[in-house]
Amino acid sequence: MLNPVTPDFEDSLRALLPAAAFKNDTTPYLSEPRGRWEGQGVVVAPASTEEVASVVKACAAARIGIVPYSGGTGLVGGQLLQEGVRPVVLSLERMNRIREVYPSENVLVCDAGVILADVQKAAEDVGRLFPLSLASEGSARIGGLLGTNAGGVNVLRYGNARALCLGLEVVRADGSIWHGLTRLRKDNTGYDLRNLMIGAEGTLGVITGAALKLAPRPVGVGAAMMAVPSPAAALELLALAGALIGEGVSAFEIMHRQGFDFLTEVGPGVKQPFAEVPEWCVLIDVGLSAGISPEKALEDLFASAFESGLVTDGVIAQNHAQRDALWYIRENIPEANRRIGSVSSHDISLPLSAIPQFIVEGEKALAEVGAFRINCFGHLGDGNLHYNVFPMPGRSRADYEAERPQVKRVVHDLVHAMAGSVSAEHGIGRLKVKDLETYGDPVKLDMLRAIKEALDPLGIMNPGAVLRQRQTPPAEV
């Protein structure tokens, strides 16, 4: 069993760390973006890997839980502990150095507390691209992005965070440091510890540094928004885009008109690209090499798709400002969702061919529960949908608290029945622990628990995240 942070333990931490490591105002660290939970704990912000190790060693000796805190943008409660004994909240914000950049190797090495936008800028400064991109890139930090194996809009071309990492530096649950910060692209020397830590959500150790893959910057970039008659047509358009443009397709996003309606209803204000908002549309982003015009590639795609009946209208950006305006719409749909307030939000993934049927069946199944507005949007290129259920006009999400568990169950049951995942890119955190138990393969769960037991025998690392917190005392170590 874990022990709570006491005044005496806080004093012991103050003997280990400088005064700058302690936060007088802990409020920002004890809440999450949707306002559904509030956490607890003493917040400390070490400035080096060695300081992180000293905190972890002290917590292990006292059997005190540690909740790693990165940018605080997670949506499944992995960054706060609402119930249980008071933990140490370990913020990586002061570990914010770009350690080294190797342009010829396409590698950047940084602290785990570096903000994603700063990594992108550092890559741009040497003529390279760090392609991980998501709405919270101005506040999300590298450690949390790796801890949750974040996705974003460019997974179709560049992969998840896991695919963009070569090596890690990690403080283990006993305070020892794994120096795995390799820049090697080939290293078959035993188990893949890097990929074990990525996506573990801080339950196996604290990521303190990362060696990240960079990519060449495309010479020409472009975007287009095209109206499609249905999700099935959007899938056919995706295949056509791959055939005509190949790996130059960086992102392929699908959006339902409900997202546009929310933007009109509550903001942020956007310039509508169509005279009449279509029921469904897609946002396509491309990055091409020298000698190939992005605008021409998208025009050819539109012409071929229009002739095949896959698109009914379209807007092709003619410059960077127009491209940014199209992306501004997509990137602000989550903010409009937040202002409306969802009954239940779902980060799901499905086999691509199952998506059209899921959208039809999901609407039918929810209609049997009650009357809702559904905003379905997301990364069609990699099968990840954000399938969010909202109150009807004039009502609030508080009016639907009784229906909320049933809404979630209906959606997740259908996803599971169609061989999908109930967590595509946000992780498990604490919100989806029961979902993992309900829908996860029992053998997989046994393996996860065995790994947790082996690497964190005291159960101090992000207790209760991913796996239910152990109730029996651990063995002496």
N, C-alpha and C positions, 0 to 999 in steps of 0.2 A: 504494500500500500504506500501511496505517496504522502509526503508531509507538506503542510502549507508553509509559505514564506512567513517567517516571524520577524519581529524587529531585530532580534539578535542576528538572524541570517542576513538581513539587509545591511547591518553594520559590517558584517564580514565581507560582503560584496564591496562596500565603500572602501575597505582596506585593500581590495584587489584592483580597483579601477579608479581613474581620475574623476573629479567632480563632474566634468563635462559628459560623462557617460550616463548620468542619471537625469531623468525627465521630471520636472516639477508638474507639468500639465500632462497627465497620462490619458486624457479623454480621447484624443485622436487615435490612440492605439487600442482602445477597448470597444470599438464599434466597427460595423461593416457597412458596405455601401448601401444595402437595401434597408438598413435600419431595423432588421428583424431580431438581432441579438445584441447583447452587451457583454463584454468580457470582464476580466478581473486580472490582477497581478501587479507586481512591481516591474517597471520598464527600465531596462538597461540597454545602452547602445555602445558596445565595444568598438574600438577604432582599428583593431588589428586581429589577425588570426590567433595570435598568442593570447590576447585578452579574451577572445571568445573561448579558447580552450580553458583558460583559468576559471571562467564562469561555469562552464560545463562540468569541470572537475569538482568544483564546490557543490554544484547541484547534485551530482552523482553521490558525493560523500554524504549529503544530507537527505538524499532521496526526495528531491524537489523537482517538480515537473518544469519543463522548458517549452515555451511556445515560440518558435521562430517567427519573426515578423519582418516582412519585406516591404512592399509598397502599400499593403493594406487593401488592395483592390480585389482580392478574392471574393467569390460569390457563394462559397459553400461552407463558410465558417471555419476554415482551416487555420486562420490567423488569430483566433481568440478562443478562450476557454470560458464558457458561461457557467458551467456547473462543475462541482468538484473542488478540490483544495486549491488555494491561491498559488499560482505558478510564477516563475520568472518569464516575462515577455522579453525576448531577445531580439532587439531591433538591429538590423544591419546597415542602417542609414549612414553611419559615419565611416563605413568601409566603402568608399566611393571613388577609388582611384582606378584610372586606366593604367594598368601596370606596364604593358608593352604592346606595341603594334608591329606586326611583321607583314608589310604589304606584299612582299614577294612570295610569302607563304600563304597569303590570305588568312591570317590568324590575328586575333586580338585577345590579349589576356587582361582580365579586369577583376576587381573586387566584386563580391556578390551584391553589394549595396548600390552599385552603379545603376542609375535610371536608364531604361531602355533607350529613350530618345538621345541620351548622351553617348551611348554605344553607337547608335546610328550616325550621330554627328562625327564621332571619332573615325568611323569607317569612311564616311564621306570625305573627310579632310585628307585622306590618303588615296582618294579615287576608288574606294571600294564600297560595297553594299553589305550591311547587315540586314537581312531580309525579314526578320521577325517583326511583324507590324500588327498592332491591335489598338483598340480605342483608348486604352489606358496607358499608352506608351510614354506619356509625359509624367507618370508617377509610378508605374510598375517597375520593380527592380529585378535585376538579373537572377538573383538567388531564388526569389519566389517564382519567376517564370520557369526556371529549370525545375524547381521543386514540384511544380504542378504540370510540367511538360506542356506549356502553353502552346496554343495553336495560332489563331489570328487569320488574317486574310490571304496570306501567301503560302499556305501549306501545300496547295495544289502543285506549286513549282519547287519550293524549297524545303518542305517538310516541317514538322513540329520542332519545338525547341530542342528535343532530343537529337534531331538530325543536324543541328547547328552547333553542337558542342563536341570538342575533342577531348578535353580533360577537365578534371575537377580537383579542387582542394576542399577537404571536408574535415570538420571536427567531429569525431565519433562520440558516442554516448558516454564513454569513459574519460573524455577529454583529450585523448590522443589525436594526432593530426595525420590524416592520410594525404600524402603528397602525390596526388595523382594528376597534377597540372601539366600533363603532357601535351605537346603539339603534334604528336605522331598521328598519322592517319591509318597506319597499320600496326597493330600491336596485339598479337595473339598469345599473351602470356597469362593464361588463366581466366577466371570468371570475369565477366564484364561488370566491374564494380561501378563504373561511371553510369551505365544505364540502369543499374539497380538504384542508385541515389536519385537519378532524374525521375521525377514523377512520384517519389516517395513522400512528398509533402512534409519534409522535416521530421518524419517519424523514425528515421534510421541514423540521422546525423544532420549537422548544420553545414550547408554549403557556404564556403567563405571566399572562393575564387573560382574562375572558370576560364578556360581557353576556348574561344568561340571561332567558328568558321565564318569567314567573310566570302563574298562573291564579287565577280566583276560587275561594275555598274552597267546596266543596259545603255546603249548609245541613244536609243529612242524609246520613249514610253508614251503610252496613250490609253484612253479609256472610252468606253461607250456604254450607254444604257439602252437596252432594247426591250420593247414590249413583246411578251410571248403569250400565246393563248392559254397555256397551261403549264404546270410543272413537268409534265411528260415532254412537252415541246422544248422546255428549257434543257432537259437532259439530252435531247437530240441536238440542240444547239451547242451544248458542251462538247459532244462528240465531233460535231462539224468543226468547231473552233480548233480542236486538237488536230484534226486532219489537215486544216488549211494553214494554221499558224504554228502548230507543234508545241515545243517546250517554251515558246514565247508567251504563252498564256500564263500569267502570274496569279491571277485571281478570277474567280467566277462566282459571284454572289447572287442569290435569289432573294427577291423582296415581294411581299404581298402589299396590296394597296392599303391595308390597315395601318402599316407603318407610316405611310404618307399622310393618312388621315390623322394619326396621332400628332405628327409634326405640325399639321395645320391647327389642331385643337389646342395643344399646350406648348408648342415650340420645342426646340429652337427653330426659329423661322428659316425656311429654305426657299430657294427659287425652284419652283416645280419645272421639271424638264419637259413635261408633256402638256399639251392643251387640256387633255382629259387623262387623269391618272388611270393606267391600265390595272386590271385585276392582278396580274403578275408581271414582273419585269426582272431582268438580270443586269448586273453591272459587271462588265468584262474589263480587266486590266491587262495590258501587254507590255513587255519589255523586249526590245529587239536589237539586233546587232547593226553595225554600220551598213548603210546602203539599202536598208529596208524601212519604208515609211510606215509607222504605226497607224496613221490615219488611213493609208491605202489598204493595209491589211484588214483593218476593221470595216472599211467600206466594202471590200470584196466579200468579207464574211457576211455582212448584212445583206448584200445583193443575193448571194447564194441562199441564205436562210429565208429571205423574203420570197424568193421564187419557189422554195420548198414549203412555204406556209408555216415556217417555224417562228417568224417574227411578223409583227403587224405595224410597228413603228420603231423609231430609234433616234438617238442623239449621239453623235460622235464628237468628242472633244477635239478642238482644233488647236489648242494651246494648253500650257500647264495650268493656267487659271481655270479654264473650263473643266479640265480633268479634276482639279481640286474641288470644284463645285459639285461634281457628281459624287465624289467620295465623301464630301461633307454631308450629303443626304444619308448615305449608308452609315457613316460613323456616328450620326446623331440620333438614329433610331433608338439605340439603347437609352439615351438620355430622355427621349420622349416617353419611352416605356416606363422609366423610373418615375417621371412626373405623373403619369396616369396611375401607377401602382398596380402591379399584377396580383391576381389571385394565386397563381402558381406559375413559375418559370421553369423551363426544361431545356437543358443542354444535352442534346441527344445526337447520336449518329446512327445511320442506317446504310445497308447496301444501296448503292446508287439506284439500282433498278426498282427498289422497294419504296422509294420516296413518294412517287405520285400516289400509290395505293395508300400509304400511311396517311398522307394529307387528307384524302377522302374519308378513310375509315376513322381517323381521329376526330374529324368534325362531327361525324355521325355519332360516335360514342359519347362525346362531350354533350351533344344535344340531349342525350338521355339523362344527363346529370342536371342540366339547367341551361339558362340562356347566358352566353358569354360572347365576348369579342376575342378572336384569335389573331395574334400577330405572328406569322410564320416567316422567318427570314434566316439567312445564314450562308454558310460556305458550301454551296452546292457542289463545288469542284471536289471536295473531299468527303461529302456525305454528312456534314455537320449542320444540323438545323437548330436554331433557337426558336423553340415552339412555346410561346408564352400566351397564357390565358388571362383575360382582363375582364373587369366588371362592365356591365352594360352602362350606357350613358346615364348620368345622374346618380350612380351608385359608387361606392368605394370598395376597396378590397376587404375592409373590415366587415362588410355586409356578407361576405362569402366564407368566413372562417370555418363554418360548419361543413361547407362543401370542399374546402381546399384539399384535405387528405384524399377524398375520392377523385378529385380532378387529377391529382398527381398519380394516383394508382392507375387510373384509366389510361393515361398517357404512357406510363412506364410499362404497364402490362402489354400494351400494343407494341411498343418498341421491342420488348423482349421476345414477344411472339414472332416478330419479323426479323429476328437475328441481329438486332441492333444493340447499342450500348446506352445506358441511362446517364453516362457521363462521358461526353466527347472530348472536352478540352478544359473544363474548369476543375476537374479532380473530384475527389470524394469528400475531403474535409470532414466536418462533423455532421453536416446536413444530410449526407447520403450514405452514412454508415449502415443504416438499416436497409437501404436499397441494395448495397453491395451484398449484404447477407441474404436478401431475398432473391436477387437475380444472378448472383455470382455462382460459378461452378464450385461445389463443395471442396473438391480437391485443390483448386486454386486457392481457396480461402485457407485451407490447411497449410499450404506452402507459404502464403503470406504471413501467417501467424508464426511459422517456424523461422522464417527470416527475421521477423521482428524480435522473437525471443533470443535468437543468436546474436544479433547486433545491438539490441537494447534490452538486456535481461532485467533491468530495473524498471523498465517502462516509463522512463522520464522524458523521452523525446516526443513532443507534441502529443501528450496523452489523450486518447479518445478520438484522434483523427485517423481516418482510413479504417482502422480496426477498433472495435469496442474496447474501452479501457478494462484491463484485467482487474478482477475484483479480489482475487486471492493474493496474499503476500508473495513476492518473488523469493526465490532461493537466495541464500547468502552468497555473495561473490567476493 
